[in-house]
């Protein structure tokens, strides 16, 4: 565990100073764990009562009476089991008579009765919607601004995926922000729960080493950082997979980068609930509007102030790397590609497996010539089946290559906006095969692709590469579209594959 002040600097000061604030972070990033640690730390100080309450039971209940009644019942239920607050709990019946003031009344009476200041953490606060959300925020604001006259909660945190300014999306979808008329414009600030840094991953793993003697070498930590980009659930899941499953708790053996890769592949194939729930979001149009341009390397169409962008970022599916939008981490990138082309993978001919592979390497030229035939015969039918139609050529090729992966190869994908390309590297038998995929948008596409592929080959140290040019909706006969040209330049061979 990392201490709360390490993960969310300044949060204890906000609580001690009596502020209301927001903690915002993507799913499965450690928000609830942070709240539990804050609670333990505050209780140990013996100066506050701390109450945790998830309001998730009110999700979907937009009508004020139904939503606030459910919320109040959940709050009272939690207080009834609280070792320090149960004896100060006011009668719930009085507050339930008027849901529009019931939360304010209940928390005010609780604060007046209690022998110490009360701190409340409302988890999953951004799942509330409609009039329930408006009433919830207004009653908390009323309590805050009047607490010099009427007792109220000492400090309060709203915790969820969204920043407070985006809560209004749940109230009135056509409005982007809460604006100056916010029903809860009293928050001190929004705290963001950052993903782990490379050093924080090392600190967590060092705790394991201190406890067991089992070592995570620096190169293994680098691999975990690369695969996860610090996403807390993924970091923990890979570590658990390595130490408990792959090594059966054998602490005598060091944990190698190859084991980290193997653990990541197991997570990708297993698709635990965390990954599965994120991938289900890919079916939503607001997610497709953001993810598809990234898959194509074309980010010009993404409006970073739009609700769709904010939503996808808060899900944790994407990240901004110095102005370049990309899929959040390599694990998500592979899962997204697999998720979007699953049906095609399952329907591809069985003879694709091992057809272009032997112990000496991979016949990438033969494989891609085979793909040209497949593209001519099946592309129109399969493109219509994809929700992500613009990205369909890339996804179809990745599905085709994935059948090779099943034969023992490895695919690395790079999706990022602004590049107008997709980099793919197939690794097999110790060799690397770089592929550049581009949609033909203008006459300069070929030259841009050659320059980009050369740059990619330099990065990989490869002397042979393949540039795939997809001519989508081009009024050109298949005999002209399906071309193949091999050129040599600066000691490298590049195959230009027309599709």
C-alpha positions in Angstrom: 0.0 0.0 0.0 1.0 3.6 -0.7 0.1 6.1 2.0 -2.8 8.5 1.2 -0.6 11.5 1.2 1.6 9.9 -1.4 -1.2 9.1 -3.7 -3.3 12.2 -3.1 -1.1 15.0 -1.7 -2.8 17.5 0.5 -6.0 15.5 1.1 -5.5 15.3 4.9 -5.0 19.1 5.1 -8.3 19.6 3.3 -10.1 17.4 5.8 -8.5 18.9 8.9 -9.3 22.4 7.6 -13.0 21.5 7.2 -13.2 21.7 3.4 -15.7 20.1 1.0 -13.9 18.6 -2.0 -14.0 16.2 -4.9 -11.8 13.1 -5.6 -11.9 12.1 -9.2 -10.1 9.1 -10.9 -10.9 6.3 -13.4 -12.4 3.0 -12.3 -10.3 0.5 -10.4 -7.6 3.1 -9.7 -7.8 2.8 -5.9 -10.4 5.4 -4.9 -12.2 3.2 -2.3 -8.9 1.9 -1.0 -7.7 5.5 -0.5 -10.9 6.3 1.4 -10.5 3.2 3.7 -6.9 4.3 4.5 -8.0 7.9 5.1 -10.7 6.6 7.5 -8.2 4.5 9.4 -5.7 7.3 9.7 -8.3 9.8 10.9 -9.8 7.4 13.4 -6.4 6.7 14.8 -6.0 10.4 15.4 -9.1 10.2 17.6 -10.3 13.8 16.6 -13.0 12.9 14.1 -15.8 10.5 13.4 -15.4 9.2 9.8 -18.4 7.9 7.8 -18.1 6.1 4.4 -21.2 5.8 2.3 -21.6 4.5 -1.2 -24.6 6.1 -3.0 -24.5 3.5 -5.8 -27.9 2.1 -4.7 -29.5 5.3 -5.9 -28.1 4.9 -9.5 -30.8 5.2 -12.1 -33.3 6.8 -9.6 -33.7 10.2 -11.0 -37.0 11.1 -9.3 -36.3 13.0 -6.1 -38.5 11.0 -3.8 -37.4 7.6 -4.9 -33.7 8.5 -5.2 -33.3 10.5 -2.0 -35.3 8.0 0.0 -33.0 5.2 -1.1 -30.0 7.4 -0.4 -31.2 8.3 3.1 -31.9 4.7 3.9 -28.5 3.6 2.8 -26.9 6.4 4.9 -28.8 5.5 8.0 -28.1 1.8 7.6 -24.3 2.6 7.5 -24.5 4.8 10.5 -26.4 2.1 12.4 -23.3 -0.1 12.1 -20.8 2.7 12.8 -19.1 2.0 16.2 -18.8 5.7 17.0 -21.8 7.3 15.4 -24.6 4.8 15.9 -25.6 6.2 19.3 -25.9 9.7 17.8 -28.1 8.7 14.8 -31.3 10.8 14.6 -34.7 9.2 13.8 -34.9 8.6 10.0 -38.6 8.9 9.8 -38.5 12.7 10.2 -36.1 13.2 7.4 -38.0 10.9 5.0 -41.1 13.1 5.2 -39.5 15.7 2.9 -36.8 14.2 0.6 -36.0 17.7 -0.6 -34.6 18.7 2.8 -34.2 15.2 4.4 -30.4 14.8 3.8 -29.6 18.3 5.2 -31.8 17.7 8.2 -30.4 14.2 8.9 -26.7 15.2 8.6 -27.3 18.4 10.6 -28.9 16.5 13.5 -26.2 13.9 13.4 -23.5 16.6 13.5 -25.2 18.3 16.4 -25.5 15.1 18.4 -22.0 13.8 17.8 -19.2 14.4 20.3 -16.6 15.0 17.6 -16.6 16.6 14.2 -18.0 14.3 11.5 -16.2 13.6 8.1 -18.2 12.0 5.3 -17.0 10.3 2.2 -19.7 9.8 -0.5 -18.4 7.2 -2.8 -19.7 6.8 -6.4 -21.3 10.2 -6.1 -21.3 10.8 -9.9 -23.7 7.8 -10.5 -26.6 10.0 -9.2 -28.7 11.7 -11.9 -31.7 13.9 -12.6 -33.5 15.6 -9.7 -31.9 13.3 -7.2 -28.5 14.6 -8.1 -29.7 18.2 -8.0 -31.3 17.8 -4.6 -28.3 15.9 -3.2 -25.9 18.7 -4.2 -28.1 21.5 -3.1 -28.7 20.1 0.3 -25.0 19.6 0.9 -24.3 23.1 -0.3 -27.1 24.4 2.1 -25.4 22.6 5.0 -22.0 24.0 4.0 -22.9 27.7 3.7 -25.0 27.7 6.8 -22.9 25.6 9.2 -21.9 28.7 11.3 -25.6 28.9 12.2 -26.7 25.3 12.0 -24.5 22.3 12.8 -23.3 20.3 9.8 -20.6 18.0 8.6 -17.0 19.2 9.3 -15.6 17.9 6.0 -17.0 16.0 3.0 -15.6 14.4 -0.1 -17.6 13.5 -3.3 -15.7 10.6 -4.9 -16.2 9.2 -8.4 -14.9 9.1 -12.0 -16.0 12.6 -12.9 -14.9 16.1 -11.9 -17.7 18.1 -10.3 -18.1 20.4 -13.3 -19.1 17.4 -15.4 -21.9 16.2 -13.1 -24.4 18.3 -15.0 -24.1 15.9 -17.9 -26.2 13.6 -15.8 -28.7 16.4 -15.1 -29.1 17.9 -18.5 -27.2 16.1 -21.3 -27.3 19.1 -23.6 -25.3 21.2 -21.1 -21.6 20.5 -20.8 -20.8 21.9 -17.4 -22.3 23.0 -14.1 -21.4 26.6 -14.8 -21.6 29.5 -12.3 -25.1 28.4 -11.2 -23.8 25.2 -9.8 -25.9 23.7 -7.0 -22.6 22.7 -5.3 -20.2 25.6 -6.0 -18.6 25.3 -2.5 -15.9 22.7 -3.2 -12.3 23.8 -2.3 -10.8 21.9 -5.2 -10.9 18.6 -7.1 -8.3 16.1 -6.2 -7.1 13.6 -8.8 -5.9 10.2 -7.8 -2.9 9.7 -10.0 -1.8 6.4 -11.5 1.4 4.9 -10.1 4.6 6.2 -11.3 7.5 3.9 -12.1 9.1 4.7 -8.7 5.8 4.0 -6.9 5.6 0.6 -8.6 9.1 -0.1 -7.4 8.2 1.0 -3.9 5.2 -1.3 -3.8 7.2 -4.3 -5.1 9.9 -3.5 -2.6 7.4 -4.1 0.2 6.8 -7.5 -1.3 10.6 -8.2 -1.4 10.9 -7.0 2.2 8.2 -9.4 3.3 9.2 -12.4 1.3 12.7 -12.0 0.0 11.5 -12.4 -3.6 13.1 -9.9 -5.9 11.6 -7.8 -8.7 14.7 -6.8 -10.8 14.7 -3.2 -12.2 14.1 -4.5 -15.7 10.9 -6.3 -14.5 9.6 -3.1 -12.9 10.3 -1.4 -16.2 8.3 -4.0 -18.1 5.3 -3.7 -15.7 5.4 0.1 -15.9 5.5 -0.2 -19.8 2.6 -2.7 -19.9 0.3 -0.9 -17.4 1.5 2.8 -17.4 0.8 2.6 -13.7 -2.9 1.6 -13.8 -3.3 0.4 -10.2 -5.5 -2.6 -10.9 -3.3 -3.9 -13.7 -0.1 -3.4 -11.6 -1.6 -5.4 -8.8 -3.1 -8.1 -11.1 0.2 -8.7 -12.9 2.1 -8.9 -9.6 -0.5 -11.4 -8.2 -0.3 -13.5 -11.4 3.5 -13.6 -11.2 3.9 -14.4 -7.5 0.8 -16.6 -6.8 0.0 -18.3 -10.1 3.1 -18.6 -12.2 5.6 -19.2 -9.4 3.2 -20.8 -6.9 4.5 -18.6 -4.1 8.1 -19.9 -4.7 9.9 -16.9 -3.3 13.3 -18.3 -4.1 13.0 -17.3 -7.8 13.4 -13.8 -9.1 10.6 -12.4 -11.2 11.8 -11.8 -14.7 10.4 -9.4 -17.5 9.4 -12.5 -19.4 7.2 -13.5 -16.5 5.6 -10.1 -16.5 4.8 -10.4 -20.2 3.3 -13.9 -19.6 1.2 -12.6 -16.7 -0.1 -9.7 -18.9 -1.1 -12.2 -21.7 -3.0 -14.3 -19.2 -4.9 -11.2 -18.0 -5.7 -10.2 -21.6 -7.0 -13.7 -22.5 -8.9 -14.1 -19.2 -10.5 -10.7 -19.3 -11.4 -10.3 -15.7 -14.3 -8.1 -14.6 -12.3 -4.9 -14.6 -11.2 -5.3 -18.2 -14.5 -6.8 -19.4 -16.5 -3.9 -18.0 -14.3 -1.4 -19.7 -14.4 -3.2 -23.0 -18.2 -3.3 -22.9 -18.0 0.5 -23.1 -16.5 0.2 -26.6 -20.1 -0.5 -27.9 -21.3 3.0 -26.9 -21.3 5.6 -29.6 -19.8 8.3 -27.4 -16.8 6.0 -26.8 -16.5 5.1 -30.5 -16.3 8.8 -31.4 -13.1 9.0 -29.4 -11.5 5.6 -29.7 -11.8 5.1 -33.4 -9.7 8.2 -34.4 -7.0 7.0 -32.0 -7.0 3.6 -33.6 -6.5 5.3 -37.0 -3.9 7.8 -35.7 -6.2 10.6 -36.7 -6.9 12.9 -33.7 -7.9 16.1 -35.5 -11.6 15.3 -35.2 -11.5 14.8 -31.4 -12.9 17.8 -29.4 -11.1 17.7 -26.1 -13.8 19.8 -24.4 -16.6 17.5 -25.5 -18.6 15.3 -23.1 -17.5 12.2 -25.0 -13.8 13.0 -24.6 -14.2 13.7 -20.9 -16.2 10.5 -20.4 -13.7 8.3 -22.2 -10.7 9.9 -20.4 -12.4 9.4 -17.0 -13.0 5.8 -17.8 -9.2 5.5 -18.0 -9.2 4.2 -21.6 -7.0 6.9 -23.0 -4.1 9.1 -21.9 -2.5 12.3 -23.1 1.2 12.0 -23.6 2.6 15.5 -24.2 -0.3 16.4 -26.4 -0.7 13.1 -28.1 -3.7 11.0 -27.3 -3.2 7.3 -27.1 -4.8 4.2 -25.6 -4.0 4.2 -21.9 -1.5 1.3 -21.9 -0.4 -1.6 -24.1 -2.6 -4.1 -22.3 -5.8 -2.0 -23.0 -4.6 -1.5 -26.6 -4.3 -5.3 -27.2 -7.6 -6.0 -25.5 -9.4 -3.3 -27.5 -8.1 -4.7 -30.8 -9.1 -8.2 -29.8 -12.5 -7.1 -28.5 -13.4 -5.3 -31.7 -12.4 -8.1 -34.1 -13.3 -11.1 -32.0 -16.0 -12.3 -34.4 -13.7 -12.2 -37.4 -10.9 -14.0 -35.6 -13.3 -16.9 -34.8 -14.5 -17.1 -38.4 -11.1 -17.0 -40.1 -10.0 -20.2 -41.9 -8.2 -22.6 -39.7 -5.5 -23.1 -42.3 -4.1 -19.7 -41.5 -2.5 -21.1 -38.4 1.2 -22.0 -39.0 0.8 -21.6 -42.7 3.6 -19.0 -42.9 5.7 -20.0 -39.9 8.5 -22.4 -39.3 11.4 -22.7 -36.8 13.5 -20.3 -38.7 11.1 -17.4 -38.8 7.9 -15.9 -40.3 7.2 -15.5 -44.1 5.6 -12.0 -43.7 5.6 -11.5 -47.4 3.7 -14.7 -48.0 1.3 -13.9 -45.2 0.5 -10.4 -46.5 0.0 -11.7 -50.1 -2.5 -14.1 -48.5 -4.1 -11.2 -46.8 -4.5 -9.4 -50.1 -6.5 -12.3 -51.4 -8.6 -12.4 -48.3 -9.2 -8.6 -48.4 -10.4 -8.8 -52.0 -12.8 -11.7 -51.3 -14.2 -10.7 -47.9 -13.5 -7.0 -47.0 -16.8 -5.5 -48.1 -18.9 -8.1 -46.2 -16.8 -7.8 -43.0 -16.5 -4.0 -43.0 -20.3 -3.8 -42.9 -20.3 -5.9 -39.7 -18.0 -3.6 -37.8 -19.4 -0.8 -35.6 -16.0 0.9 -36.0 -16.2 1.0 -39.8 -13.4 3.6 -40.4 -11.0 1.4 -38.4 -12.3 -1.8 -39.9 -9.3 -2.3 -42.3 -6.9 -2.1 -39.4 -9.0 -4.4 -37.2 -9.4 -6.9 -40.0 -5.6 -7.1 -40.6 -5.0 -7.4 -36.8 -7.5 -10.2 -36.6 -5.7 -11.9 -39.6 -2.3 -11.5 -37.8 -3.8 -12.7 -34.5 -4.1 -16.1 -36.0 -0.4 -16.1 -36.5 0.0 -15.0 -32.8 -1.9 -18.1 -31.9 1.0 -20.0 -33.5 3.6 -18.5 -31.1 4.3 -15.0 -32.4 3.7 -11.8 -30.6 2.1 -8.6 -31.9 2.9 -5.1 -30.6 0.5 -2.3 -31.6 0.9 1.4 -31.3 -2.2 3.6 -31.5 -1.8 7.4 -31.1 -3.5 10.4 -32.5 -1.6 12.9 -34.7 0.6 10.2 -36.4 -2.0 9.3 -39.1 -0.6 5.8 -38.9 -0.8 2.6 -37.0 2.5 0.8 -36.1 2.5 -2.9 -35.8 5.4 -5.2 -34.9 5.2 -9.0 -35.2 7.9 -10.8 -33.3 8.7 -14.4 -33.9 11.8 -16.7 -33.5 13.9 -13.7 -32.4 13.0 -11.6 -35.4 11.0 -8.4 -35.8 8.7 -7.6 -38.7 7.5 -4.0 -38.7 4.3 -3.1 -40.5 2.9 0.4 -41.2 -0.8 0.7 -41.9 -2.4 3.8 -43.5 -5.6 4.8 -45.1 -5.0 6.6 -48.4 -6.4 10.1 -47.9 -4.4 12.1 -50.4 -1.6 11.8 -52.9 1.0 12.3 -50.2 0.0 9.2 -48.2 2.5 6.9 -49.8 5.5 9.2 -49.2 4.4 10.0 -45.7 4.0 6.3 -45.0 7.5 5.5 -46.4 9.1 8.1 -44.1 7.1 6.9 -41.1 8.0 3.2 -41.8 11.6 4.1 -42.1 11.5 5.9 -38.7 9.8 2.8 -37.2 12.3 0.5 -38.7 15.1 2.6 -37.2 13.5 2.3 -33.8 13.3 -1.5 -34.1 16.7 -2.0 -35.8 14.9 -3.8 -38.7 16.2 -3.9 -42.3 12.9 -5.1 -43.9 9.5 -3.5 -43.5 6.0 -3.5 -45.0 3.8 -0.5 -45.8 0.1 -1.3 -46.2 -2.0 1.3 -48.1 -5.7 0.8 -47.9 -7.7 2.5 -50.6 -11.1 2.6 -49.0 -14.0 3.5 -51.3 -11.6 4.2 -54.1 -13.2 3.9 -57.6 -10.4 1.6 -58.7 -10.6 -2.0 -59.9 -9.2 -4.7 -57.6 -6.5 -5.6 -60.2 -5.1 -2.1 -59.7 -5.7 -1.8 -56.0 -3.9 -5.1 -55.1 -0.4 -4.1 -55.9 3.0 -5.0 -54.6 6.2 -3.1 -55.0 9.5 -3.7 -53.3 12.1 -0.9 -53.0 15.5 -0.6 -51.4 16.7 2.5 -49.6 19.7 3.1 -47.3 20.3 -0.7 -46.9 16.7 -1.4 -46.1 14.0 -3.2 -48.1 10.4 -1.9 -48.0 7.5 -3.7 -49.5 4.6 -1.4 -50.5 1.4 -3.4 -50.4 -1.7 -1.9 -52.1 -5.1 -2.9 -50.8 
